[in-house]
Each structure stands twice: as C-alpha cells, then as structure tokens.
Amino acid sequence: MSTDAAVSVAPEVAGELARIIDGRAVRAVFQPLVDLASGDVVGFEALARGPAGSMLESPGALFEAAYGIGRVAELDWVCRAAAFQAAAGAELDPALRLFVNCEPASLGVACPDDLWPVVDVAERRLRVVMEVTERAVARDPAGLLGAVARARAVGWGVALDDVGAEPASLAVMPFVRPDVIKLDLRLVQGRTTAEVARIVNAVRAQAELTGARILAEGIETRRYAEIARTLGATIAQGYLYGRPGVLPTGSRPTRAAVELLQEPPATDTRTPFEIVAAERATERAPKDLLLPMSKHIEHKALDAAEPGVLLACFQEAGHFTPATRVRFRQLSARVALAGALGVGMPPTPAPGVRGAALHPGDPLQGEWDVIMVGPHFAAALVARDCGDDGPDADRRFDFVITHDRGLVVRAAQPLLDKLAPAS
C-alpha cells in the first residue's frame, strides 16, 4: 500500500552522512516511559541524534539522507549500538526496559563487525524492546517476522510503533503480536472521532487477547494523560514526564518495574489447511462452487477505511489467471498487504502484489487458500486438492471456511512467512 520512495541527496549532505556513519558519530538521547497509574519510571526510549549543530542532527534528516544513498541499514545499526553503549555507560538497571527503534531496511542485514561486541553485551545484559512500524510489514513481511523471532529468542520484547498513524498498522498487529502497542500521538492530542474509536477498539481487542501493554505517546499535559487512560493506555511517554536527554547515571526503578514482555507464541510448521482442519470439520466441493466464496473474502478487502492483509495460495502460478491478476491489482491499492503464492509465482505477479514462488513438492502446492485479516474482520477459505483429473472447474477440494479471528491469523502465518521482500 505504501513504499519507501527514493530521495535525492545533495553531495554535501551525502558527504556529511558518510562521515557520521563511518565515524560512528551518532549519539543517543533518552526519554522516560512511566506507569500511568503510579508515575514510576519503567523504561526509556533511545532516540538517535546526529552531531550537535550539524545539518543532520535530527533523526528525520539522518534517515532521509541514509535512504537516499542506500546506507540506512548501517546507520540503523550505528544508532542501536550508540544507544546500547550509552545505556551500559550509565549503568542502566536491567529491570528497566530500553526501547530501541528498528528500520525495516536493516532487518535482514548483519551487524557490522566493529559494533557486534556492543550489541552482544546488550543482548545479554539489557532488557530491550525493539520498536517496528507497519512499514516493516509492507516492505518485507518475512524479514520482519524473522527479526521479531530473533529478538524474542534473545529475550527482547517487540513494540509496534505509531499505531493509528496509518490504518494499515491495525491489520499487521496480529502478525507482529507486539508486547507493547504504541498509540500515535494524534490519537491523544486530536479530537475523539469515529475513526479514533475504531482504532482504539481494535487496539483494546488485541491487548485483551494477547496481554499486550498499551503505551501512549505525546503526553504533554495532565489532560492528555487522562485521555490516554481512557484509550486504554497504562504506560505513557511525553514532555509531561521528561524530554529526551542524557540517561541518568545509575537509573533505577522506583519500585518493582512493570513487566512488559509476554511469552513468545509457539512456532507452527503446519499449512493453513492443516491448522484449520485440526479444529474444524471439513467439507468437500468442486472448485466452481468455492470460487464465489473465495471472491467474497477478497471483496472484504475493499474496505478503504480499514485496510487489511490479503493472502492467497494458488497452488501453481498458472492458476493466477489474467482475470485474477486484474482483480488483485485492484485489491492491492486498497489493502495493507496483498500476497500471492504458488509454484512458479513471480516476485510481483501483479502491480502492488507481493509474490512468493513455492518449491515443487512444497505441501502448500496442494492447497488453495484465500485469507483476509482486517482490524475488525477475518475470514479464511482453506482447501486441499483431492487430486481429480478433468476440467479445472470440476476439481474437488476438501475445504473449511472460518471466521474465527485467532484461527484465521494462525492460518495466515505460514503464507506470510514465505513472502519475498519488496524489490
């Protein structure tokens, strides 16, 4: 639905950025995160800054330039290492959470060798929460989910940032399964509208389902704090509690720190059909009777107010017909992410659609799956080919249709795991 556009970078800006990255000249400032009920500090968010007084002091200017010259992944590692080094130097209490941002482009890039010792110590000593945005899912779904899994494997938490800034962020929440959901500041500082109510209800539902904590940004006044509590937030961040600055040496929680992390969900290696059929009775029908049902699920993706994630497995690329290509091209303009899988499927089977080529013999080759997950709607048609010969429309499938949100999300995961990153 959205992509990172290339930007033109002036030679003097590119030169300054190269000096900053090569010289590891990024510094970190920290803003406290507090428990809304008690006011106790429960952690800090690390924020990157370029050299004071330089043209690239602000993080926005830094990363815009880095995207322009193709060095955003290295810059992201430099920023994280600066945060870890400052936290270690200030003897940050391990009971406090350290929130660090992660750019989508760096998710699949290894840490530079000279920064690894700092990162290695952080993994073992600090209680880190990695912040990602919905842009990471749109850019590289499998890469993001892999990074999330690696973060949890070393004991880090995961926060989904800027939720509500873009409608797409609501659709990706079930897949990221964040430990912390960070509400965009406009939800707190703007008027309470029907749109805000939809966003908050979706966030509250996710928090109730998983135990995620809700964090409100932009808390500058007592009134904003009151609004944040009404929206379901239990953690707050903003000028009311402290501006970004040097991390206080020897920072300690004023009492037992609030626990933010959840147990990571178990990995499921089954196919969508296997996942759903294990919990729901299967039926059998020919393809021509199932097509209207699959198109109905696709049609639900057209809700522009609440874009979702639409994933489909077509067995073979040949089943992604010209008519299907036209349909998915239209759908891709309205959803947060559209994906199509099959043996021989190209990386971009239609404009705006992410493709994934299955290996011949992959268990998914025997399945026809259409799955839609939106903020307030979820449905899946999962079907296994019975192996009939004859006309395509007459081929029979064992199938299940479910609207159980939790089951639909679990069924979608194996497809999302295979989608290739955007070129």
C-alpha positions as CSV (number, residue, x, y, z in Angstrom):
1,M,0.0,0.0,0.0
2,S,3.0,2.2,0.6
3,T,6.6,2.1,-0.3
4,D,9.7,3.9,0.6
5,A,10.4,6.5,-2.1
6,A,13.9,7.3,-3.2
7,V,15.1,10.8,-2.4
8,S,17.7,13.0,-4.0
9,V,20.6,13.8,-1.7
10,A,22.9,16.8,-2.2
11,P,26.6,15.9,-2.4
12,E,27.4,17.9,0.8
13,V,24.7,16.1,2.7
14,A,25.9,12.7,1.4
15,G,29.4,13.5,2.4
16,E,28.3,14.6,5.9
17,L,26.3,11.4,6.3
18,A,29.2,9.2,5.3
19,R,31.4,10.9,7.9
20,I,28.8,10.4,10.5
21,I,28.3,6.7,9.7
22,D,32.0,5.9,9.1
23,G,33.0,7.7,12.2
24,R,30.2,6.2,14.3
25,A,29.3,9.7,15.3
26,V,25.6,9.2,16.2
27,R,24.7,9.9,19.7
28,A,21.7,8.7,21.7
29,V,19.3,10.7,23.9
30,F,16.7,9.0,26.1
31,Q,13.1,9.8,27.1
32,P,11.5,8.2,30.1
33,L,8.5,5.8,29.9
34,V,6.3,5.9,33.0
35,D,3.5,3.9,34.6
36,L,0.4,6.0,34.2
37,A,-1.1,4.9,37.5
38,S,1.9,5.4,39.7
39,G,4.2,7.7,37.7
40,D,7.0,5.3,38.2
41,V,9.7,5.1,35.5
42,V,9.5,1.7,33.8
43,G,12.0,2.3,31.0
44,F,13.5,4.7,28.4
45,E,13.2,5.1,24.7
46,A,16.5,5.7,22.9
47,L,16.3,8.3,20.2
48,A,19.1,8.9,17.7
49,R,20.7,12.3,17.0
50,G,23.5,13.4,14.6
51,P,26.3,15.6,15.8
52,A,25.1,18.7,17.6
53,G,24.7,21.6,15.3
54,S,25.2,19.6,12.1
55,M,22.8,19.6,9.2
56,L,22.0,16.0,10.1
57,E,21.3,16.4,13.8
58,S,17.7,15.5,13.6
59,P,16.8,11.8,13.1
60,G,14.4,12.6,10.3
61,A,17.2,14.3,8.3
62,L,19.6,11.5,9.1
63,F,17.4,8.7,7.9
64,E,16.1,10.5,4.9
65,A,19.7,11.0,3.7
66,A,20.6,7.4,4.5
67,Y,17.7,6.1,2.4
68,G,18.8,8.4,-0.4
69,I,22.3,6.9,-0.5
70,G,21.5,3.4,0.4
71,R,23.1,3.2,3.8
72,V,20.1,3.1,6.1
73,A,20.8,-0.4,7.4
74,E,24.3,0.5,8.6
75,L,23.0,3.8,10.1
76,D,20.3,1.8,11.9
77,W,23.0,-0.5,13.5
78,V,25.1,2.5,14.4
79,C,22.1,4.1,16.2
80,R,21.3,1.0,18.1
81,A,24.9,0.5,19.1
82,A,25.1,4.1,20.3
83,A,22.0,3.5,22.5
84,F,23.4,0.3,23.9
85,Q,26.8,1.9,24.7
86,A,25.2,4.9,26.4
87,A,22.9,2.6,28.5
88,A,25.8,0.5,29.6
89,G,27.9,3.5,30.4
90,A,25.1,5.0,32.5
91,E,24.7,1.6,34.3
92,L,21.0,1.3,33.4
93,D,19.3,-1.0,35.8
94,P,18.5,-4.3,34.0
95,A,15.0,-4.1,35.5
96,L,14.3,-1.1,33.3
97,R,13.2,-1.5,29.6
98,L,15.3,0.0,26.9
99,F,13.2,0.7,23.8
100,V,15.2,1.0,20.5
101,N,13.9,1.7,17.0
102,C,14.4,-0.6,14.1
103,E,14.2,0.4,10.4
104,P,12.7,-2.1,8.0
105,A,15.7,-1.9,5.7
106,S,18.1,-3.2,8.4
107,L,16.1,-6.3,9.4
108,G,17.9,-8.7,7.2
109,V,21.3,-7.1,7.4
110,A,24.0,-8.4,9.7
111,C,25.5,-6.2,12.4
112,P,28.9,-4.6,11.3
113,D,31.8,-6.4,12.9
114,D,33.1,-3.5,14.9
115,L,29.6,-2.9,16.5
116,W,29.0,-6.6,17.4
117,P,30.7,-6.5,20.8
118,V,28.4,-3.7,22.0
119,V,25.3,-5.5,20.6
120,D,26.4,-8.8,22.1
121,V,26.7,-7.3,25.6
122,A,23.3,-5.6,25.2
123,E,21.6,-8.9,24.3
124,R,22.9,-10.5,27.4
125,R,22.5,-7.6,29.9
126,L,19.8,-5.2,28.9
127,R,16.1,-5.7,28.7
128,V,15.5,-4.4,25.2
129,V,12.2,-3.8,23.4
130,M,12.6,-3.5,19.6
131,E,10.2,-0.9,18.0
132,V,9.0,-1.5,14.5
133,T,6.3,0.1,12.4
134,E,3.8,-1.2,9.9
135,R,6.2,-0.1,7.1
136,A,8.3,-3.1,8.0
137,V,5.5,-5.5,7.2
138,A,4.7,-3.7,3.9
139,R,8.3,-3.7,2.9
140,D,9.5,-7.2,4.0
141,P,6.9,-9.4,5.8
142,A,9.0,-12.5,6.2
143,G,12.1,-10.4,7.1
144,L,10.2,-8.6,9.9
145,L,8.7,-11.8,11.3
146,G,12.2,-13.3,11.3
147,A,13.6,-10.3,13.1
148,V,10.8,-10.5,15.6
149,A,11.5,-14.2,16.2
150,R,15.2,-13.5,16.7
151,A,14.5,-10.6,19.1
152,R,12.3,-12.8,21.2
153,A,14.9,-15.7,21.1
154,V,17.4,-13.4,22.9
155,G,14.7,-12.2,25.4
156,W,13.8,-8.9,23.8
157,G,10.3,-7.6,23.6
158,V,8.6,-6.1,20.5
159,A,6.7,-2.9,20.2
160,L,4.5,-1.8,17.3
161,D,5.1,2.0,16.9
162,D,2.8,4.7,15.6
163,V,-0.4,2.6,15.7
164,G,-3.2,4.7,14.3
165,A,-1.0,6.9,12.2
166,E,-1.8,4.7,9.2
167,P,-4.8,2.3,9.1
168,A,-2.5,-0.4,7.9
169,S,-0.9,-0.7,11.4
170,L,-4.1,-2.2,12.7
171,A,-4.0,-5.0,10.2
172,V,-0.5,-6.1,11.0
173,M,-0.9,-6.2,14.7
174,P,-2.0,-9.9,14.9
175,F,1.1,-11.0,12.9
176,V,3.7,-9.0,14.8
177,R,1.8,-9.9,18.1
178,P,3.5,-6.9,19.9
179,D,4.3,-6.9,23.6
180,V,3.7,-3.2,23.5
181,I,1.3,-1.2,21.3
182,K,2.3,2.4,21.0
183,L,-0.6,4.7,20.2
184,D,0.3,7.5,17.7
185,L,0.2,10.9,19.5
186,R,-2.6,12.2,17.3
187,L,-5.0,9.8,19.0
188,V,-4.3,11.5,22.3
189,Q,-3.8,15.1,21.1
190,G,-6.6,15.2,18.5
191,R,-10.4,15.1,18.7
192,T,-12.1,11.8,19.6
193,T,-13.8,10.8,16.4
194,A,-15.5,7.7,15.0
195,E,-12.1,6.9,13.3
196,V,-10.3,7.2,16.7
197,A,-12.9,5.0,18.3
198,R,-12.4,2.3,15.6
199,I,-8.6,2.3,16.1
200,V,-8.9,2.2,19.9
201,N,-11.4,-0.6,19.8
202,A,-9.1,-2.7,17.6
203,V,-6.1,-1.9,19.9
204,R,-8.1,-2.8,23.0
205,A,-9.2,-6.1,21.4
206,Q,-5.6,-7.0,20.6
207,A,-4.4,-6.1,24.1
208,E,-7.2,-8.1,25.7
209,L,-6.5,-11.1,23.5
210,T,-2.7,-11.2,24.0
211,G,-1.9,-9.3,27.2
212,A,-0.1,-6.6,25.2
213,R,0.5,-3.3,27.1
214,I,-0.7,0.0,25.5
215,L,1.6,2.9,25.5
216,A,0.5,6.5,24.7
217,E,3.0,8.9,23.1
218,G,2.9,12.7,23.2
219,I,1.7,13.1,26.8
220,E,2.4,16.8,27.4
221,T,-0.4,17.7,29.8
222,R,-2.5,16.2,32.6
223,R,-5.5,16.3,30.2
224,Y,-3.6,14.2,27.7
225,A,-2.7,11.7,30.4
226,E,-6.4,11.4,31.3
227,I,-7.3,10.9,27.6
228,A,-4.5,8.2,27.4
229,R,-6.0,6.3,30.3
230,T,-9.4,6.5,28.7
231,L,-7.9,5.0,25.5
232,G,-6.6,2.0,27.5
233,A,-3.0,3.1,27.9
234,T,-1.2,2.0,31.1
235,I,2.2,3.4,30.0
236,A,3.0,7.0,28.9
237,Q,5.7,9.0,27.2
238,G,6.0,12.7,26.6
239,Y,7.2,16.1,27.9
240,L,4.9,15.9,31.0
241,Y,7.3,13.2,32.3
242,G,10.6,14.2,30.7
243,R,12.1,15.5,27.5
244,P,14.8,13.5,25.6
245,G,18.2,13.9,27.2
246,V,21.2,12.2,28.8
247,L,20.4,9.0,30.5
248,P,20.6,9.5,34.3
249,T,23.6,7.5,35.7
250,G,22.6,4.5,37.7
251,S,18.9,4.8,36.8
252,R,16.8,2.5,39.0
253,P,13.1,1.7,39.0
254,T,11.4,3.4,41.9
255,R,9.8,0.1,42.8
256,A,9.4,-3.2,41.0
257,A,9.4,-2.5,37.3
258,V,6.2,-3.2,35.4
259,E,6.6,-6.4,33.4
260,L,6.1,-5.7,29.7
261,L,7.1,-9.0,28.0
262,Q,4.9,-11.9,27.0
263,E,5.8,-15.5,26.3
264,P,6.5,-15.7,22.5
265,P,3.9,-17.7,20.6
266,A,4.8,-21.2,19.6
267,T,6.0,-21.8,16.0
268,D,3.5,-23.7,13.9
269,T,5.0,-25.5,10.9
270,R,1.7,-26.8,9.5
271,T,0.0,-25.5,6.4
272,P,-3.1,-23.3,6.6
273,F,-5.4,-26.2,5.8
274,E,-3.7,-28.4,8.4
275,I,-4.1,-25.7,11.0
276,V,-7.8,-25.0,10.4
277,A,-8.8,-28.6,9.7
278,A,-7.4,-29.7,13.0
279,E,-10.1,-27.6,14.7
280,R,-13.0,-27.5,12.3
281,A,-14.8,-30.2,10.3
282,T,-14.0,-30.3,6.6
283,E,-16.4,-30.5,3.7
284,R,-15.9,-31.3,0.0
285,A,-17.0,-29.3,-3.1
286,P,-15.9,-28.7,-6.7
287,K,-13.9,-25.5,-7.5
288,D,-16.7,-23.8,-9.3
289,L,-18.8,-23.8,-6.1
290,L,-16.0,-22.5,-4.0
291,L,-15.0,-19.6,-6.3
292,P,-17.9,-17.3,-5.2
293,M,-16.9,-17.9,-1.6
294,S,-13.3,-17.0,-2.2
295,K,-14.2,-13.9,-4.1
296,H,-16.5,-12.8,-1.3
297,I,-13.5,-13.0,1.1
298,E,-11.4,-11.0,-1.4
299,H,-14.2,-8.4,-1.6
300,K,-14.0,-7.7,2.1
301,A,-10.5,-6.3,1.4
302,L,-12.1,-3.3,-0.4
303,D,-13.0,-1.5,2.9
304,A,-10.7,1.5,2.4
305,A,-11.4,2.8,6.0
306,E,-9.8,-0.4,7.5
307,P,-7.4,-1.9,5.0
308,G,-6.3,-5.5,5.8
309,V,-3.9,-8.2,4.8
310,L,-5.0,-10.4,1.9
311,L,-3.0,-13.6,1.3
312,A,-3.7,-16.3,-1.3
313,C,-2.1,-19.6,-2.3
314,F,-2.9,-20.7,-5.9
315,Q,-1.0,-24.0,-6.0
316,E,0.6,-23.1,-9.4
317,A,1.3,-19.8,-11.0
318,G,-0.9,-20.9,-13.9
319,H,-4.0,-20.6,-11.6
320,F,-3.2,-16.9,-11.1
321,T,-5.1,-16.1,-14.3
322,P,-5.3,-12.8,-16.2
323,A,-8.7,-12.2,-14.6
324,T,-7.2,-12.9,-11.2
325,R,-4.3,-10.5,-12.0
326,V,-6.7,-7.7,-12.7
327,R,-8.7,-8.4,-9.5
328,F,-5.6,-8.5,-7.3
329,R,-4.2,-5.4,-8.9
330,Q,-7.3,-3.5,-7.9
331,L,-7.3,-5.1,-4.4
332,S,-3.6,-4.2,-3.8
333,A,-4.4,-0.5,-4.0
334,R,-6.8,-0.9,-1.0
335,V,-5.1,-3.3,1.3
336,A,-2.1,-3.0,3.7
337,L,-0.5,-6.0,2.0
338,A,-1.5,-8.4,-0.8
339,G,0.3,-11.6,-1.3
340,A,0.1,-14.5,-3.8
341,L,1.9,-17.8,-3.6
342,G,2.4,-20.7,-5.9
343,V,4.9,-22.8,-7.8
344,G,6.5,-20.6,-10.4
345,M,4.8,-17.4,-9.0
346,P,6.9,-14.3,-9.9
347,P,8.0,-11.8,-7.2
348,T,5.4,-9.3,-8.5
349,P,2.5,-11.3,-10.1
350,A,0.5,-8.0,-10.4
351,P,1.4,-4.4,-9.7
352,G,1.4,-3.9,-5.9
353,V,1.1,-7.6,-5.2
354,R,3.9,-9.5,-3.4
355,G,4.6,-12.9,-4.8
356,A,6.4,-16.0,-3.4
357,A,7.5,-19.0,-5.6
358,L,6.9,-22.3,-3.9
359,H,9.3,-25.2,-4.5
360,P,7.7,-28.1,-6.3
361,G,6.7,-30.6,-3.7
362,D,6.0,-27.9,-1.1
363,P,3.0,-29.0,1.0
364,L,1.4,-25.7,0.0
365,Q,1.3,-26.8,-3.6
366,G,-1.7,-29.0,-2.8
367,E,-3.6,-26.1,-1.2
368,W,-5.9,-23.3,-2.4
369,D,-6.1,-20.8,0.4
370,V,-7.7,-17.3,0.5
371,I,-7.2,-15.4,3.8
372,M,-8.2,-11.9,4.8
373,V,-7.3,-10.3,8.1
374,G,-8.5,-6.8,8.8
375,P,-8.8,-4.8,12.0
376,H,-12.4,-6.0,12.7
377,F,-12.9,-8.8,10.1
378,A,-11.1,-12.0,9.5
379,A,-12.0,-14.9,7.2
380,A,-10.3,-17.9,5.6
381,L,-11.1,-20.4,2.9
382,V,-8.6,-23.2,3.2
383,A,-8.8,-26.1,0.7
384,R,-6.8,-29.2,-0.1
385,D,-6.9,-30.6,-3.7
386,C,-8.4,-34.0,-3.9
387,G,-6.3,-34.9,-7.0
388,D,-9.1,-35.1,-9.5
389,D,-8.4,-35.2,-13.3
390,G,-10.6,-33.4,-15.7
391,P,-11.8,-29.8,-16.2
392,D,-10.3,-27.3,-13.7
393,A,-13.8,-26.1,-12.6
394,D,-14.7,-29.6,-11.6
395,R,-11.7,-30.3,-9.4
396,R,-12.8,-31.2,-5.9
397,F,-11.3,-29.8,-2.7
398,D,-11.7,-30.7,0.9
399,F,-12.3,-27.3,2.5
400,V,-13.1,-25.3,5.6
401,I,-14.4,-21.7,5.9
402,T,-13.8,-20.0,9.2
403,H,-14.3,-16.5,10.7
404,D,-12.6,-17.3,14.0
405,R,-10.1,-14.5,14.2
406,G,-7.4,-16.3,16.1
407,L,-7.6,-19.4,13.9
408,V,-7.5,-17.2,10.7
409,V,-4.4,-15.3,11.9
410,R,-2.7,-18.6,12.7
411,A,-3.6,-20.0,9.2
412,A,-2.2,-16.8,7.6
413,Q,1.2,-17.0,9.3
414,P,2.7,-19.8,7.1
415,L,1.9,-17.8,3.9
416,L,3.2,-14.5,5.4
417,D,6.4,-16.3,6.3
418,K,7.2,-17.1,2.7
419,L,6.5,-13.7,1.1
420,A,9.6,-12.1,-0.5
421,P,10.8,-8.6,0.4
422,A,9.9,-5.8,-1.9
423,S,12.5,-5.2,-4.6
